[in-house]
Amino acid sequence: MRMRISELLTGKLEHRRCTVSGWVRSLRASREVAFIVLNDGSNQSGIQVVAGRELDNFDAICRINTGAALRVEGTLLPSPAAGQAWELVAASIQIVGTADESYPLQKKRHSFEYLRSIAHLRPRTNTFGAVFRLRSRLAQAIHRFFAEKNFLYVHTPIITASDCEGAGELFRVTTLDAAAPPMISGQADFNQDFFGQPTGLTVSGQLEGELFALAFSDIYTFGPTFRAENSNTARHASEFWMIEPEMAFADLADDADLAEEFIRYLCRFALEECAEDMAFFDKQIEKGLLERIRGVAEAGFARMDYSEAIDRLQKSNVTFTYPVEWGLDLQTEHERYLSEQVVGGPVFILNYPRDIKAFYMRRNEDGRTVAAMDLLVPKVGEIIGGSQREERLDVLESRMTELGIAREPLWWYLDSRRWGSCPHAGFGLGFERLVMYLSGMDNIRDVIPFPRTPRHAEF
């Protein structure tokens, strides 16, 4: 029976006959013995296979290339070589799949930009093996966190007729003939489309999540979201995943409490449960990463009103690229200064000006601000954004009218404020931003298996 290499390296099967399968990372051969580093993706280092001339196919084994797939049966023994605790002394090796000299991962180091062009192969490298193991474990940890708190997991729609953010950056979903759509009054007649109205890929599951929170109290969504924004920055992708909890009978303080507990949990999980890969990131990607993540896991999360944040920035005597003025949104340089220089750790910025925030955020009593929050952390700035939702029907309708948002398409959302409305709050965390933060990777394209960005959807 095939075993994972990570299981062998625990040493529990010492002197036992074991079978592993994987791909060749390197091979050194002499006339009498060959040393093969085999990796099956279950850990960072793989395992060294020792193949002696007594094997029937020894000469063929010595001719295999990096990237070939092997099945090895052998005995697990302590390794006399430095740098590794165990090795597998082969009794038989089956060449399952060959790889010729054109295999593009022959060199030990390639640029991340080059590896993006071969995204179908980059998971076999050390860096991306670590990234995607971390990503997988974090996804499991997210579900575990909310399950332990008895949150209901909701699958919100991917195809939607509503634009949660109001930015109009949806990918259109249609069955109409793109070359010759039916027209009415000079525009495409979506009454003849599959859904009978304009639809697109969702930018957020929040609005639908709110409806479930008003029935189950505490819920979360975790799924793909899309944004047709022509942005080529290192922090934006057209397809990404979002974690969005919603809590009924909760205010902004409750929202911040949950966000703080959530981030602490994930930082500790990464440090404790992904130790080998986190050590790799600390050594190869960002020096001091472990100290940074440990600092967040153990820090007190400060809370600061937006107005105070603006005042601190204006009095800093720092020349920022973007202006600092009450009523303007904070830019990454401002967020990093607040978390790194003013607080020296994580900080929630609370109560933003209403004119720069979405229609669904609860208006504060001062009439100028809304009960919104952003969690800022060192190195990246904002990592979580959330708010208390506007539960008062008259205030919500007034705000929609003020912003020119049509009520009819959101009749179902307004209904939730008619029957049993209550204070409720939630936040959103971009999963790729989280993986970037915990791994030290600088580009969102390097933490998602097959990145979707403008003019790139080839895999």
DANORMO-V523710 format. One record per residue. N is the residue number from 1. PSI is psi in degrees with one decimal (NA if undefined). OMEGA is omega in degrees with one decimal (* if undefined). BURIAL is I if it has 24 or more other C-alpha atoms within 12 Angstrom, else O. Layout:
BEGIN
n:psi:omega:burial
N:PSI:OMEGA:BURIAL
N:PSI:OMEGA:BURIAL
END
This chain:
BEGIN
n:psi:omega:burial
1:133.8:-179.0:O
2:135.5:176.3:O
3:156.0:175.6:I
4:143.5:-179.3:I
5:-36.4:179.1:I
6:-32.0:176.7:I
7:-41.9:-179.9:O
8:-38.5:-173.5:I
9:-4.4:171.6:I
10:-17.8:178.1:O
11:1.3:-176.5:O
12:-17.6:-177.0:O
13:28.8:-179.8:O
14:134.2:-179.9:O
15:12.0:177.3:O
16:151.9:175.3:O
17:128.2:-175.1:O
18:155.2:176.0:I
19:128.5:176.2:I
20:156.3:174.8:I
21:146.7:179.8:I
22:-165.1:-175.1:I
23:142.6:-176.7:I
24:124.2:174.0:I
25:-36.5:178.4:I
26:159.3:178.3:I
27:131.0:172.2:I
28:127.4:-175.5:O
29:143.7:171.3:I
30:-169.4:-177.9:O
31:-26.8:-172.2:O
32:-19.9:-174.8:O
33:149.9:176.0:O
34:140.0:177.5:I
35:119.3:-176.7:I
36:128.2:170.6:I
37:117.2:-176.4:I
38:136.2:-179.7:I
39:133.7:178.2:I
40:11.2:178.5:I
41:-5.7:-175.5:I
42:-13.3:177.9:I
43:-179.1:-175.4:I
44:-46.5:-167.2:I
45:-21.3:-172.7:I
46:-160.6:179.5:I
47:146.2:176.0:I
48:127.4:175.5:I
49:128.8:178.1:I
50:117.9:-178.7:I
51:122.8:-179.5:I
52:165.2:-177.7:I
53:-18.5:-179.6:I
54:-14.1:177.0:O
55:137.9:-177.5:I
56:-36.0:-176.0:O
57:30.9:-176.7:O
58:-45.8:-177.4:I
59:-39.1:178.5:O
60:-38.1:179.6:O
61:-39.2:-179.1:I
62:-16.0:-179.3:I
63:-3.3:-177.9:O
64:156.9:-178.3:I
65:162.4:171.4:I
66:136.7:179.9:I
67:-14.5:-179.9:I
68:150.1:178.7:I
69:131.7:-177.3:I
70:153.3:168.1:I
71:123.2:-172.9:I
72:130.8:171.2:I
73:130.6:-177.6:I
74:-171.1:-177.1:I
75:131.8:178.9:I
76:123.0:-178.5:I
77:153.9:171.5:I
78:140.2:-177.4:I
79:131.7:176.2:O
80:-11.9:-177.3:O
81:151.6:178.2:O
82:148.2:173.9:O
83:-1.8:178.6:O
84:141.2:-176.3:O
85:-30.1:-172.4:O
86:156.0:172.3:I
87:158.4:-179.4:I
88:113.8:179.1:I
89:113.6:-168.8:I
90:135.3:169.1:I
91:-27.4:175.5:I
92:145.7:176.9:I
93:124.7:176.4:I
94:126.6:176.2:I
95:104.5:-175.0:I
96:-42.9:-179.5:O
97:127.5:-178.6:O
98:164.6:173.3:O
99:129.1:-178.2:O
100:-175.8:-174.7:O
101:-12.8:-179.2:O
102:-4.8:178.1:O
103:121.7:-168.2:O
104:-3.7:-178.5:I
105:40.0:179.1:I
106:-37.2:-179.6:O
107:160.2:-179.3:O
108:-27.0:-177.9:O
109:135.2:174.2:O
110:154.5:176.6:O
111:150.9:176.8:O
112:-35.5:179.4:I
113:-43.2:177.9:O
114:-42.0:-177.9:O
115:-27.3:174.9:I
116:-27.6:-179.8:I
117:-13.3:175.4:O
118:54.6:-175.8:I
119:-20.6:178.6:I
120:-13.6:-179.3:O
121:-20.1:-172.3:O
122:-22.6:175.7:I
123:-16.0:180.0:I
124:-7.2:179.0:I
125:161.4:-179.1:I
126:-47.4:-176.0:I
127:-48.6:-175.1:I
128:-23.9:169.4:I
129:-43.9:179.3:I
130:-42.8:-178.9:I
131:-47.4:-172.9:I
132:-21.9:168.3:I
133:-44.7:177.8:I
134:-44.4:-179.5:I
135:-45.4:-179.8:I
136:-46.5:-178.5:I
137:-37.0:178.5:I
138:-38.9:177.8:I
139:-43.0:177.9:I
140:-38.9:-179.3:O
141:-36.7:179.0:I
142:-47.0:178.0:I
143:-38.1:179.7:I
144:-43.2:-179.9:O
145:-50.7:-176.8:I
146:-31.8:176.7:I
147:-40.5:179.5:O
148:-23.8:179.3:O
149:9.2:177.0:O
150:35.5:172.8:O
151:142.8:176.2:I
152:132.4:177.5:I
153:122.4:-176.0:I
154:131.9:173.7:I
155:100.2:-179.5:I
156:160.7:-172.6:I
157:144.2:171.4:I
158:-35.5:174.4:I
159:127.3:-174.4:I
160:156.1:175.1:I
161:0.9:-178.2:I
162:146.6:177.0:I
163:101.3:-173.9:I
164:-41.9:-174.9:I
165:-15.4:-179.3:O
166:17.9:-176.1:I
167:-9.9:178.3:O
168:30.1:-176.1:O
169:37.9:-179.8:I
170:145.6:165.7:I
171:127.9:-177.2:I
172:135.7:173.5:I
173:117.5:-175.5:I
174:152.8:171.8:I
175:3.7:179.0:O
176:151.1:177.3:O
177:114.6:-177.0:O
178:-31.6:-177.8:O
179:-31.6:-176.9:O
180:70.0:180.0:O
181:152.1:174.0:O
182:138.9:-174.4:O
183:150.3:172.5:O
184:125.2:-178.4:O
185:37.1:175.7:O
186:4.5:179.8:O
187:158.7:177.9:O
188:135.5:-178.4:O
189:93.5:-177.8:O
190:-7.5:173.0:I
191:-23.7:178.9:O
192:3.2:179.3:O
193:171.8:-175.1:O
194:-45.4:-178.6:O
195:-0.8:179.1:O
196:12.7:179.3:O
197:164.0:177.2:O
198:133.6:177.2:I
199:161.3:179.8:I
200:178.4:175.3:I
201:138.2:-171.3:I
202:146.3:171.4:I
203:-10.9:-178.8:I
204:146.9:173.8:I
205:11.7:-171.9:I
206:-49.6:-173.4:I
207:-43.5:177.5:I
208:-34.2:177.0:I
209:-36.4:177.4:I
210:-40.1:-179.1:I
211:-39.6:179.8:I
212:-32.6:175.8:I
213:-32.1:179.2:I
214:10.2:172.7:I
215:-34.7:-175.6:I
216:0.6:178.2:O
217:-61.1:-176.7:I
218:119.8:-178.1:I
219:167.0:170.7:I
220:153.2:171.7:I
221:151.4:177.2:I
222:98.6:-175.7:I
223:-179.7:-177.3:I
224:142.9:174.6:I
225:162.5:-169.6:I
226:146.5:177.0:I
227:121.5:-178.6:I
228:58.0:-179.4:I
229:123.5:-177.1:O
230:70.8:-177.1:O
231:135.1:-180.0:O
232:30.3:179.7:O
233:168.5:-179.5:O
234:-7.0:-175.9:O
235:2.9:-175.9:I
236:139.0:172.6:I
237:157.6:-178.4:I
238:-20.2:176.5:I
239:126.3:-177.3:I
240:170.7:-177.2:I
241:143.1:-177.6:I
242:141.6:170.4:I
243:122.8:-174.4:I
244:94.8:173.6:I
245:151.8:174.3:I
246:136.7:-179.0:I
247:127.4:172.6:I
248:157.8:-179.9:I
249:42.1:-177.4:I
250:147.5:177.5:I
251:-170.5:-175.4:I
252:-36.7:178.9:I
253:-41.6:176.8:I
254:-38.8:-179.9:I
255:-45.1:179.3:I
256:-36.9:178.4:I
257:-45.2:-179.9:I
258:-43.5:-179.7:I
259:-41.5:179.0:I
260:-46.5:179.9:I
261:-38.6:-178.6:I
262:-49.0:-178.6:I
263:-41.7:176.3:I
264:-46.5:-178.0:I
265:-46.2:-176.3:I
266:-37.1:176.7:I
267:-45.7:179.8:I
268:-39.4:178.7:I
269:-47.0:-179.2:I
270:-42.9:-178.6:I
271:-37.4:-173.5:I
272:-40.2:-172.1:O
273:-13.5:-179.0:O
274:39.2:-169.3:I
275:-43.2:-177.1:I
276:-46.6:-179.4:I
277:-36.3:177.2:I
278:-36.7:176.2:I
279:-36.9:176.4:I
280:-46.7:179.4:I
281:-40.5:-179.6:I
282:-35.1:-177.4:I
283:-40.1:-169.9:O
284:-25.1:-173.0:O
285:-49.7:-178.3:I
286:110.4:176.7:O
287:132.3:-179.8:O
288:6.9:-178.9:O
289:-47.4:-176.9:I
290:-40.3:178.6:I
291:-39.6:179.8:I
292:-46.9:-178.1:I
293:-39.7:177.9:I
294:-35.7:179.0:I
295:-39.5:178.0:I
296:-41.3:-178.7:I
297:-29.4:-174.8:I
298:-5.4:-173.7:O
299:159.4:166.8:I
300:135.8:-179.3:O
301:111.8:-179.4:I
302:160.6:175.9:I
303:131.2:-173.8:I
304:133.9:176.4:I
305:147.0:179.7:I
306:-43.4:-178.2:I
307:-39.6:177.3:I
308:-38.4:179.1:O
309:-43.5:178.0:I
310:-42.3:179.8:I
311:-42.6:178.7:O
312:-41.7:-179.8:I
313:-41.7:-178.4:I
314:-28.6:-179.2:O
315:5.8:-173.6:O
316:-17.6:-174.7:O
317:23.4:176.3:O
318:136.8:176.4:O
319:107.1:179.8:O
320:152.8:177.0:O
321:-40.6:-179.3:O
322:144.6:-177.8:O
323:150.5:177.0:O
324:114.8:-176.4:I
325:140.3:178.1:O
326:129.2:-178.6:I
327:-13.9:176.7:O
328:149.9:179.2:O
329:152.8:177.1:I
330:137.9:176.2:I
331:168.6:-176.8:O
332:-39.6:-179.8:I
333:-35.6:177.4:I
334:-43.5:-178.1:I
335:-42.8:-179.7:I
336:-37.3:178.5:I
337:-42.9:-179.3:I
338:-44.6:-176.8:I
339:-35.2:-174.9:I
340:-41.3:-173.7:I
341:-41.5:-176.5:O
342:-49.8:-174.8:I
343:-37.8:-175.5:I
344:32.4:-179.4:O
345:-167.6:-178.9:I
346:145.2:178.9:I
347:135.2:172.5:I
348:129.1:170.0:I
349:124.8:-171.2:I
350:152.8:170.3:I
351:73.8:-179.6:I
352:158.6:174.8:I
353:136.2:-174.8:I
354:-27.9:-174.4:I
355:-12.2:180.0:O
356:10.6:-177.3:O
357:167.1:-173.0:I
358:161.4:-173.7:I
359:-25.5:-172.7:I
360:-1.9:-177.7:I
361:140.6:-171.9:I
362:127.9:179.0:I
363:131.6:176.7:I
364:167.3:-176.0:I
365:-23.8:-179.5:O
366:-11.0:178.5:O
367:-11.6:-177.8:O
368:-24.4:-173.0:O
369:166.2:175.1:I
370:159.3:-176.9:I
371:70.2:-179.6:I
372:157.8:178.7:I
373:150.2:168.1:I
374:136.8:173.1:I
375:121.2:179.5:I
376:137.2:177.8:I
377:153.1:178.8:I
378:147.9:178.2:I
379:-43.8:-173.8:I
380:-21.0:-174.5:I
381:-129.4:-176.1:I
382:131.9:174.6:I
383:-23.3:177.1:I
384:139.0:173.2:I
385:137.5:-178.9:I
386:-176.0:-179.5:I
387:163.5:162.3:I
388:136.9:-176.5:I
389:151.3:179.4:I
390:109.9:-177.0:I
391:-8.3:-176.7:I
392:117.7:-174.1:I
393:-46.1:-176.7:I
394:-40.0:179.7:O
395:-41.2:179.5:O
396:-44.7:179.5:I
397:-40.0:178.6:I
398:-41.1:-179.5:O
399:-39.9:177.9:I
400:-41.8:177.6:I
401:-42.7:-179.7:O
402:-36.9:-177.5:O
403:-0.7:179.3:O
404:28.2:178.3:O
405:121.5:-178.2:I
406:137.0:-178.5:O
407:-34.5:-172.4:O
408:-45.9:179.8:O
409:-19.5:-178.7:O
410:28.9:-178.6:I
411:-35.8:-178.7:O
412:-32.7:178.5:O
413:-41.3:178.1:I
414:-34.9:177.3:I
415:-33.8:-178.5:O
416:-19.0:177.9:I
417:-4.8:-179.7:I
418:-31.8:-170.5:O
419:99.9:176.4:O
420:31.0:178.5:O
421:151.0:178.6:I
422:160.7:174.9:I
423:136.7:177.3:I
424:158.9:-172.7:I
425:159.3:178.5:I
426:175.5:178.5:I
427:170.0:177.1:I
428:138.7:175.5:I
429:119.1:176.5:I
430:121.2:-174.2:I
431:-42.0:180.0:I
432:-37.4:177.0:I
433:-37.4:177.9:I
434:-46.5:-179.9:I
435:-41.1:176.5:I
436:-45.8:-176.1:I
437:-42.4:-175.4:I
438:-22.7:-179.1:I
439:-20.1:-175.5:I
440:0.9:177.9:I
441:141.2:-172.3:I
442:-11.5:-174.0:I
443:129.5:-178.1:I
444:-26.4:179.2:I
445:-16.5:-175.9:I
446:6.8:178.4:I
447:7.9:176.3:I
448:136.8:-171.3:I
449:-50.0:-178.0:I
450:90.3:-172.9:I
451:139.2:174.9:I
452:109.2:178.8:I
453:168.3:-178.9:I
454:125.5:176.6:O
455:16.8:179.3:O
456:104.8:174.8:O
457:40.2:-169.2:O
458:-17.7:-177.8:O
459:NA:*:O
END
